């Protein structure tokens, strides 16, 4: 993080601060984080108001004094009195580093620091960069742009296509509740009240958020620079589902395993057996190397209200299923709340994307998360009739099956190696007791 936006101040000038108190919300292009003060004191003056954008790291944003100090003396204190303001760093590389699954200084061609920038020799003749168009109005935080709304109400609004900005909240402080979403009635269309001959717009332009721009840049880069190929297989999960049911029944409420927890563990087992997939393409000091990782850190794709995030479960090969389940639930919740720390979504050696909760998705392909060399796409579970023979004659048995599709970077993983990885994954899923060894 090199710069951030000032969100909502939780304290006002003159308020007493204790260690652990949340002072202000800081917004980056990937998350919204609470800044906690670690000492006793008094907030004497706020130098950067809510809504200030692209404040460089190291710039003063407030004045803190010891208890008992006269805060009135700081009433006219300004940013210049605090030493002035530093200019924010160039934003292009910063945005990409926030989304990257590796640090920017690894030397990899796929790391943000090696991507072409406006200062690259190839673009010396380019015109000077220009600021994007602005309405001239006061910058707003993400919280100001969207009314306060509970997570369940937001999910319901997205499900039913209710425009949140048009809903009037009846909860505390104007908070939008599920009941507000359920009772919402669309406003009378502008087209019906418009004078004859004046056509109303048939579309709505939605500004792309910083995160959406970063996702677009990273995935475009991945498709352009990583030669993808895909390997699919149908995998039986009947035994896995029975084992899951037995383990959950004996858990006494201590944990509740999901199918995805087993698949994350299975992917780590396959990565250990076929370590070429648990690798990445990098350039270090002008030399191209393939870095093979000794631990399997699995990035788990999580859909959030502001876009896709991939929090990381680290060292999966050494974790039990209950530990994996607990971490996935915790990371997923904080990803949806925008509370992840950068080190919790930067890194990873392999990614799994599961859309099995959507019964309409039989299979799909996923885009590799650079600099990783592979990602597994998981479809929904289907019951399939399998011919069987018995003493009573021929019949059928019902088998629970899922289609998985691996996307591999051909620079790192040859086709036969990708196929071997899928075979090892299929083997451990269809014999799930191997995960417990």
ABEGO torsion letter per residue (X at the ends): XABBBBBBBABBBGBBBBBGBBABBBBBAABBBBBBBABBEBBABBABBBGBBGBBBGBBABBBBBBGBBAAAAAABBAAAAGEBBBBBBAAAAAAAAABABBAAAGBAABAAABBBAABAAAAABBBBBBBBBAGBBBBBAAAABBBBBAAAAAAAAAAGBBAAABBBABBGGBBBAAAAAABBBBBBAAAABBBGBBBBABBBBBBBAAAAAAAAAAAAAAAABBBBBBBBBBBAAAAAAAAAAAAAAAGGABBBBAAAAAAAAAAAAAAABAAABBBBBBBGGBBBBBBBABBBBBBBBBBAAEBBBBBBBGAAABBAAAAAAAAAAAAAAAAAGABBAAAABEEABBBBBAAABAABABBBBBBBOABABBBBBBBBBBBBBBBBBAAEBBBBBBBBBBBBBBBBAAABBAAAAAAAAAAAAAAAABAAAAAX
